[in-house]
Each structure stands twice: as C-alpha cells, then as structure tokens.
C-alpha cells in the first residue's frame, strides 16, 4: 500500500519549503522513530529534575516536545533550516496536525523567555516545569500515534 502525502496543512508546508524555512532530507535523517525515542529519554530526564532544577527541567521538557515534533517532520523527509528554526517546526506541525499541537507554541515562547530573561530573577517554578513535562509527554504520545500514518512529503 502506497501512502499519499499528508494533505492537511499542505499549502503552509509548501510555503515554508519555498521560503527555505523547511528543507527535504534523505536517508537516515528521514526517519522519525529515533527522534521519538530521544524525546522519550529527554522527557524522562526532565521529569527527574523538576524539583532539583526547575529551569533545566523546563528546557528539557521543551526539547523533548520539539524532538517529538521534529520526528513528525523527519518521517515526512523534512526538517527545519536555520532560517526557519523552532518556529518553522511549530508552524508546520500545527498546520498539519491541528490545535492539539498548540501547546508546543506555548512551551516554545516560555522557553524563549527563560533563555532570554528580562530580569535575572525570571526563572521556571517546579509547578510550571512539571506542567511542561506533562505537556511534552502528551505531545510525544500524539506524535507516536501519527508517525505510522505519515509518508514523505514529496516535492510537487
């Protein structure tokens, strides 16, 4: 059975490719499973750090969510470019897979606030780090459910 290209969000993804915010990949880079495995390991590490180091736990939870989103793109033989970055990942995933991936945007924005604080006291709390871990776990589960349904986003 040949799978067809994922059609939801197709125009947005094509625009990201035209603008060189996403690019095609080949070979082992076009496989989402290793990224999903990495996402699971990373979220487990984040969960273990929540009480001891909430800031690091939050950043790792975000990274785990990003790896899950990247897994979906990799499965379609795509990845973000340095021009597109994390925002291109967010846009491509939300366009294709819907509002269930909206929390990734919230994690991304908060991670940016933590990485570039306005005041030195701006840091993550244990509660928000734990919430980030839960969100990342949900996104990993959602990505895992989708992975087997995806085929390469072929050039048109």
C-alpha positions as CSV (number, residue, x, y, z in Angstrom):
1,X,0.0,0.0,0.0
2,X,1.4,3.4,-1.0
3,X,0.6,6.2,1.4
4,X,-0.2,9.6,-0.1
5,X,1.2,12.9,1.1
6,X,-0.4,14.3,4.2
7,X,-2.8,16.9,2.8
8,X,-3.9,18.9,5.8
9,X,-1.7,22.0,6.0
10,X,-0.1,21.2,2.7
11,X,-0.1,24.8,1.5
12,X,1.6,26.1,4.7
13,X,4.3,23.4,4.5
14,X,4.9,24.2,0.8
15,X,5.3,27.9,1.7
16,X,7.8,27.0,4.5
17,X,9.8,25.0,1.9
18,X,9.7,27.7,-0.7
19,X,10.9,30.2,1.9
20,X,13.7,27.8,2.9
21,X,12.4,27.5,6.4
22,X,11.9,23.8,5.9
23,X,14.1,21.5,3.7
24,X,13.9,18.0,2.4
25,X,16.2,15.3,3.9
26,X,17.1,11.8,2.8
27,X,18.5,8.6,4.2
28,X,18.5,8.1,7.9
29,X,17.5,11.7,8.5
30,X,14.1,10.8,7.0
31,X,13.1,8.6,10.0
32,X,11.0,9.8,12.9
33,X,11.4,6.9,15.2
34,X,14.9,7.7,16.5
35,X,13.8,11.3,17.3
36,X,10.7,9.9,19.2
37,X,13.0,7.6,21.2
38,X,15.2,10.6,22.0
39,X,12.1,12.6,23.0
40,X,11.0,9.9,25.5
41,X,14.5,9.8,27.1
42,X,14.7,13.6,27.3
43,X,11.2,14.0,28.9
44,X,12.1,11.3,31.5
45,X,15.3,13.2,32.4
46,X,13.2,16.4,32.6
47,X,10.8,14.7,34.9
48,X,13.6,13.7,37.2
49,X,14.9,17.2,37.5
50,X,11.6,19.1,38.3
51,X,12.2,19.5,42.0
52,X,16.0,19.9,41.9
53,X,16.4,22.2,38.9
54,X,13.1,23.5,37.5
55,X,14.7,25.7,34.9
56,X,16.7,22.8,33.4
57,X,13.6,20.5,33.6
58,X,11.5,23.1,31.7
59,X,14.1,23.5,29.0
60,X,14.5,19.7,28.7
61,X,10.7,19.2,28.5
62,X,10.6,21.8,25.7
63,X,13.4,20.0,23.9
64,X,11.5,16.7,24.3
65,X,8.4,18.2,22.8
66,X,10.5,19.7,19.9
67,X,12.1,16.3,19.3
68,X,8.6,14.8,19.0
69,X,7.5,17.5,16.5
70,X,10.8,17.0,14.6
71,X,10.0,13.3,14.5
72,X,6.8,14.0,12.5
73,X,8.7,16.2,10.0
74,X,11.5,13.7,9.7
75,X,9.0,10.9,9.0
76,X,7.9,13.1,6.1
77,X,11.5,13.6,5.0
78,X,11.7,17.3,6.2
79,X,13.4,19.3,8.8
80,X,13.7,23.0,9.8
81,X,16.5,25.0,8.4
82,X,18.5,27.5,10.5
83,X,16.4,30.2,8.9
84,X,13.1,28.5,9.9
85,X,14.3,27.2,13.3
86,X,11.9,26.1,16.0
87,X,9.2,28.5,14.8
88,X,9.0,26.7,11.4
89,X,8.6,23.4,13.3
90,X,5.8,24.9,15.3
91,X,4.0,26.2,12.2
92,X,4.4,23.0,10.1
93,X,3.2,20.8,12.9
94,X,0.2,22.9,13.8
95,X,-0.8,23.4,10.2
96,X,-0.7,19.7,9.5
97,X,-1.8,18.1,12.8
98,X,-4.0,20.7,14.4
99,X,-4.6,22.5,17.6
100,X,-3.6,19.5,19.6
101,X,-0.1,20.7,19.0
102,X,-0.8,24.3,20.1
103,X,0.8,23.7,23.5
104,X,4.2,23.4,21.7
105,X,3.9,27.1,20.8
106,X,3.3,28.0,24.5
107,X,6.3,25.9,25.5
108,X,8.5,27.5,22.8
109,X,7.5,31.0,23.9
110,X,8.1,30.3,27.6
111,X,11.4,28.6,26.8
112,X,12.5,31.8,24.9
113,X,11.5,33.9,28.0
114,X,13.6,31.6,30.2
115,X,16.6,31.6,27.8
116,X,16.5,35.4,27.4
117,X,15.1,36.7,30.7
118,X,14.2,40.4,31.2
119,X,15.3,40.2,34.8
120,X,17.8,37.8,36.5
121,X,15.0,36.5,38.8
122,X,12.9,35.3,35.9
123,X,13.1,31.5,36.2
124,X,10.9,28.5,36.0
125,X,9.0,27.2,39.0
126,X,8.7,23.5,39.8
127,X,5.0,23.6,39.1
128,X,5.4,25.0,35.6
129,X,8.3,22.6,34.9
130,X,6.1,19.7,35.9
131,X,3.3,21.1,33.7
132,X,5.8,21.3,30.8
133,X,6.8,17.7,31.4
134,X,3.1,16.6,31.2
135,X,2.6,18.6,28.0
136,X,5.7,17.1,26.4
137,X,4.5,13.6,27.3
138,X,1.2,14.3,25.7
139,X,2.8,15.7,22.5
140,X,5.1,12.6,22.4
141,X,2.1,10.3,22.6
142,X,0.3,12.3,19.9
143,X,3.3,12.1,17.6
144,X,3.7,8.4,18.3
145,X,0.1,7.9,17.1
146,X,0.7,9.9,13.9
147,X,4.1,8.6,12.9
148,X,2.9,5.4,11.2
149,X,0.4,7.3,9.1
150,X,3.0,9.6,7.5
151,X,4.9,9.2,4.3
152,X,7.3,11.5,2.6
153,X,6.1,15.0,1.8
154,X,7.1,14.6,-1.8
155,X,8.2,17.5,-3.9
156,X,5.4,18.6,-6.2
